[in-house]
């Protein structure tokens, strides 16, 4: 499989209420030399996480030990800028399996879905409720239910639905990338080919 199956994710979340986070901020261009997906998590938000001497910036959220989890909650317009798929690789390699925002750049959203990160787009009002819940309790958990297409703030029970392309949903539920999807249909393809008229 291309990545782990995704059905229900229940986790605390890392809040990053910054708007217009672009892909160069997610993974700076100087770290794009590798062609494999491994290792990019070390440089996720590199210039925001570290000083020029490589010491951690204490005021950046990823360096704050009170926050953890597999869900990153970002501000409006997450993943804008260039189309580099390395941005999604870095988020996945760091350990996040879901990013929540009130708006995603289309190319980032597609890149994320292709490698097993679920982008959950919610209303600005619900996003604010999530940030308030985490502010009240840094260990507050969210539940992302892909089958039902819902996101729930477990401390309050407040819930909102989200949309996802049916093909991408099927792939994420099964842990498929595009090649895996075709491989799973191998027998159907053979049967169709054998019965096709030329």
VENRA-V318679 format. One record per pair of residues at least 4 apart in sequence whose C-alpha atoms are under 7 Angstrom apart, sorted by sequence separation. I is the first residue (numbers start at 1). J is the second residue. D is the distance in Angstrom with one decimal. If there is no record, write none. Layout:
i:I j:J d:D
i:I j:J d:D
This chain:
i:21 j:25 d:6.5
i:22 j:26 d:6.4
i:23 j:27 d:6.1
i:24 j:28 d:4.5
i:27 j:31 d:6.9
i:40 j:44 d:6.5
i:45 j:49 d:5.9
i:46 j:50 d:6.0
i:50 j:54 d:5.2
i:51 j:55 d:5.4
i:60 j:64 d:6.8
i:74 j:78 d:6.5
i:85 j:89 d:6.5
i:86 j:90 d:6.0
i:87 j:91 d:6.5
i:88 j:92 d:6.2
i:89 j:93 d:5.9
i:90 j:94 d:6.1
i:91 j:95 d:6.7
i:92 j:96 d:5.2
i:105 j:109 d:6.2
i:106 j:110 d:6.3
i:107 j:111 d:6.2
i:108 j:112 d:6.0
i:109 j:113 d:6.3
i:110 j:114 d:6.2
i:111 j:115 d:6.8
i:112 j:116 d:6.4
i:113 j:117 d:5.4
i:122 j:126 d:6.3
i:123 j:127 d:6.2
i:124 j:128 d:6.2
i:125 j:129 d:6.5
i:126 j:130 d:6.4
i:127 j:131 d:6.4
i:128 j:132 d:6.2
i:129 j:133 d:6.1
i:130 j:134 d:6.3
i:131 j:135 d:6.1
i:132 j:136 d:6.2
i:133 j:137 d:6.2
i:134 j:138 d:4.7
i:145 j:149 d:5.5
i:146 j:150 d:6.7
i:153 j:157 d:5.5
i:165 j:169 d:6.1
i:166 j:170 d:6.2
i:167 j:171 d:6.3
i:168 j:172 d:6.1
i:169 j:173 d:6.1
i:170 j:174 d:6.4
i:171 j:175 d:5.8
i:172 j:176 d:6.1
i:176 j:180 d:5.0
i:177 j:181 d:6.2
i:178 j:182 d:6.5
i:179 j:183 d:6.2
i:180 j:184 d:6.1
i:181 j:185 d:6.6
i:182 j:186 d:6.3
i:185 j:189 d:6.1
i:186 j:190 d:6.2
i:187 j:191 d:6.1
i:188 j:192 d:6.0
i:189 j:193 d:6.0
i:190 j:194 d:6.1
i:191 j:195 d:6.2
i:192 j:196 d:5.9
i:24 j:29 d:6.2
i:50 j:55 d:5.4
i:51 j:56 d:6.2
i:58 j:63 d:6.0
i:91 j:96 d:5.8
i:92 j:97 d:6.2
i:104 j:109 d:6.1
i:112 j:117 d:4.9
i:113 j:118 d:5.9
i:122 j:127 d:6.3
i:134 j:139 d:6.9
i:145 j:150 d:5.2
i:152 j:157 d:6.1
i:153 j:158 d:5.4
i:164 j:169 d:6.3
i:171 j:176 d:4.6
i:176 j:181 d:5.7
i:50 j:56 d:4.4
i:51 j:57 d:6.1
i:57 j:63 d:7.0
i:58 j:64 d:6.9
i:112 j:118 d:6.6
i:134 j:140 d:5.6
i:144 j:150 d:6.0
i:145 j:151 d:6.3
i:152 j:158 d:5.7
i:153 j:159 d:6.4
i:171 j:177 d:6.4
i:49 j:56 d:5.7
i:50 j:57 d:5.2
i:56 j:63 d:6.8
i:112 j:119 d:6.9
i:133 j:140 d:6.5
i:144 j:151 d:4.6
i:152 j:159 d:4.3
i:49 j:57 d:5.4
i:143 j:151 d:5.6
i:144 j:152 d:6.6
i:151 j:159 d:5.6
i:152 j:160 d:6.6
i:142 j:151 d:6.9
i:143 j:152 d:5.1
i:150 j:159 d:6.7
i:151 j:160 d:5.5
i:109 j:119 d:6.3
i:142 j:152 d:5.6
i:143 j:153 d:6.7
i:150 j:160 d:5.6
i:151 j:161 d:6.3
i:171 j:181 d:6.9
i:49 j:60 d:5.9
i:142 j:153 d:4.8
i:143 j:154 d:6.8
i:150 j:161 d:4.3
i:48 j:60 d:6.7
i:141 j:153 d:6.5
i:142 j:154 d:5.7
i:149 j:161 d:5.6
i:150 j:162 d:6.0
i:49 j:62 d:7.0
i:141 j:154 d:5.8
i:149 j:162 d:5.5
i:49 j:63 d:6.9
i:149 j:163 d:6.7
i:140 j:155 d:6.6
i:27 j:43 d:6.4
i:27 j:44 d:5.4
i:26 j:44 d:5.6
i:27 j:45 d:5.8
i:103 j:121 d:5.9
i:26 j:45 d:4.6
i:27 j:46 d:6.7
i:97 j:116 d:6.9
i:98 j:117 d:5.2
i:99 j:118 d:6.4
i:100 j:119 d:5.9
i:101 j:120 d:6.5
i:102 j:121 d:5.1
i:25 j:45 d:5.6
i:97 j:117 d:4.8
i:98 j:118 d:4.6
i:99 j:119 d:4.9
i:100 j:120 d:4.8
i:101 j:121 d:5.2
i:102 j:122 d:4.9
i:97 j:118 d:6.3
i:98 j:119 d:5.8
i:99 j:120 d:6.2
i:100 j:121 d:5.9
i:101 j:122 d:6.2
i:102 j:123 d:5.4
i:102 j:124 d:5.3
i:78 j:101 d:6.6
i:88 j:111 d:6.2
i:130 j:153 d:6.8
i:72 j:96 d:6.5
i:83 j:107 d:6.0
i:88 j:112 d:5.2
i:70 j:95 d:6.0
i:71 j:96 d:5.5
i:76 j:101 d:5.8
i:78 j:103 d:6.4
i:79 j:104 d:6.1
i:80 j:105 d:5.0
i:83 j:108 d:6.7
i:92 j:117 d:6.6
i:102 j:127 d:6.5
i:70 j:96 d:4.3
i:71 j:97 d:6.2
i:72 j:98 d:6.3
i:73 j:99 d:5.7
i:74 j:100 d:6.0
i:75 j:101 d:5.6
i:76 j:102 d:5.1
i:77 j:103 d:4.7
i:78 j:104 d:4.9
i:79 j:105 d:5.4
i:85 j:111 d:5.6
i:101 j:127 d:6.8
i:70 j:97 d:5.5
i:71 j:98 d:4.9
i:72 j:99 d:4.7
i:73 j:100 d:4.7
i:74 j:101 d:5.2
i:75 j:102 d:6.8
i:76 j:103 d:5.2
i:77 j:104 d:5.1
i:78 j:105 d:6.3
i:70 j:98 d:6.6
i:71 j:99 d:5.8
i:72 j:100 d:6.3
i:73 j:101 d:6.2
i:77 j:105 d:6.3
i:79 j:108 d:5.3
i:122 j:162 d:6.4
i:121 j:162 d:6.1
i:120 j:162 d:6.3
i:16 j:61 d:6.9
i:44 j:90 d:5.5
i:44 j:91 d:6.6
i:40 j:89 d:6.5
i:41 j:90 d:4.4
i:40 j:90 d:4.4
i:41 j:91 d:6.2
i:37 j:89 d:5.8
i:41 j:93 d:4.6
i:42 j:94 d:6.9
i:14 j:67 d:5.5
i:40 j:93 d:6.1
i:41 j:94 d:4.0
i:13 j:67 d:6.9
i:14 j:68 d:5.7
i:32 j:86 d:6.9
i:39 j:93 d:6.7
i:13 j:68 d:6.0
i:14 j:69 d:6.4
i:38 j:93 d:6.4
i:113 j:168 d:6.7
i:12 j:68 d:6.3
i:13 j:69 d:4.9
i:18 j:74 d:6.3
i:19 j:75 d:4.5
i:20 j:76 d:6.2
i:21 j:77 d:6.7
i:22 j:78 d:6.5
i:23 j:79 d:5.4
i:116 j:172 d:6.2
i:12 j:69 d:4.7
i:13 j:70 d:6.4
i:14 j:71 d:6.3
i:15 j:72 d:6.3
i:16 j:73 d:5.8
i:17 j:74 d:5.2
i:18 j:75 d:4.7
i:19 j:76 d:4.8
i:20 j:77 d:4.8
i:21 j:78 d:5.0
i:22 j:79 d:4.8
i:23 j:80 d:6.1
i:11 j:69 d:5.6
i:12 j:70 d:7.0
i:13 j:71 d:4.6
i:14 j:72 d:4.9
i:15 j:73 d:4.9
i:16 j:74 d:4.9
i:17 j:75 d:4.5
i:19 j:77 d:6.0
i:20 j:78 d:5.7
i:21 j:79 d:5.7
i:22 j:80 d:4.4
i:23 j:81 d:5.7
i:11 j:70 d:6.1
i:12 j:71 d:6.8
i:13 j:72 d:5.7
i:14 j:73 d:6.0
i:15 j:74 d:6.5
i:16 j:75 d:6.6
i:19 j:78 d:6.9
i:21 j:80 d:6.4
i:22 j:81 d:5.0
i:23 j:82 d:6.1
i:27 j:86 d:7.0
i:11 j:71 d:6.7
i:13 j:73 d:6.7
i:20 j:80 d:6.5
i:27 j:87 d:5.5
i:23 j:84 d:6.9
i:26 j:87 d:5.7
i:115 j:177 d:6.9
i:27 j:90 d:6.8
i:114 j:177 d:6.1
i:23 j:87 d:5.7
i:67 j:138 d:5.9
i:66 j:138 d:6.4
i:3 j:115 d:6.9
i:3 j:116 d:6.0
i:15 j:131 d:6.6
i:12 j:139 d:5.4
i:12 j:140 d:5.5
i:13 j:141 d:6.7
i:12 j:141 d:4.1
i:11 j:141 d:5.0
i:12 j:142 d:6.1
i:10 j:141 d:6.5
i:11 j:142 d:5.6
i:10 j:142 d:5.7
i:11 j:143 d:6.6
i:10 j:143 d:4.3
i:9 j:143 d:5.6
i:10 j:144 d:6.3
i:8 j:143 d:7.0
i:9 j:144 d:5.0
i:8 j:144 d:5.6
i:9 j:145 d:6.5
i:8 j:145 d:4.5
i:7 j:145 d:6.1
i:8 j:146 d:6.1
i:7 j:146 d:5.2
i:7 j:147 d:6.2
i:6 j:172 d:5.5
i:7 j:173 d:5.6
i:5 j:172 d:6.0
i:6 j:173 d:5.0
i:5 j:173 d:5.3
i:5 j:174 d:5.2
i:6 j:175 d:6.7
i:5 j:175 d:4.1
i:4 j:175 d:5.2
i:3 j:175 d:5.2
i:2 j:175 d:6.1
i:3 j:176 d:6.9
i:1 j:175 d:5.8
i:2 j:176 d:5.6
i:1 j:176 d:5.8
i:2 j:177 d:5.5
i:1 j:180 d:6.6
